[in-house]
Amino acid sequence: MPTVDRIVDTVIDRYGANFSSSWFSRIVGSATFFVGNAANLTRARRNSAAGRPDRRCDGTASIRFSRSLTTDWSYLFDRLTDAATGALVYSNTIVRLRIGDQFTRVLSLRAIVQYKRLSVDARETSLGPQRNANYDILLTYLTSPGTALYVGANSNFAPANTGWQLFTKMSYLLRR
């Protein structure tokens, strides 16, 4: 179990830019880039430095193919390096795709595919390397706000946890 063994003051300075655009009515996107110093909150050694060079970039795009079909794309990247040597502390990448289709007023389908990869230097961080692919699908039958039937599935493909989960949920709003 993680414990706090000491408190260290750190300076976190970040500079960056954010761009967003909706030039086309069916395409909306944004991009963010930051560079600066960040704290290594998961240090492997007590004496490792707290402030490190950090780079972060995020990108999103939403594409509306029709009135009912929409896709949302996301790319998230975060990298922390050693201030003295420039060696990698960790590099985290997440790529995500969400597809949604509203078939009728009451029936919709949503699917999400996400891939995550965390690369680390075990000498600099207590985090472990990770790879994970996750798939979610959800069918919604919503007759009125508060009254709905959900049927879905989720899979999580990671080295220690592989498999599918199926679920259903029903909610009903009682009215006077």
Secondary structure as GFF3:
##gff-version 3
##sequence-region A 1 176
A	DSSP	beta_strand	14	24	.	.	.	ID=ss1
A	DSSP	beta_strand	27	39	.	.	.	ID=ss2
A	DSSP	beta_strand	51	64	.	.	.	ID=ss3
A	DSSP	beta_strand	69	81	.	.	.	ID=ss4
A	DSSP	beta_strand	88	102	.	.	.	ID=ss5
A	DSSP	beta_strand	107	120	.	.	.	ID=ss6
A	DSSP	beta_strand	130	144	.	.	.	ID=ss7
A	DSSP	beta_strand	147	157	.	.	.	ID=ss8
A	DSSP	beta_strand	164	171	.	.	.	ID=ss9
###
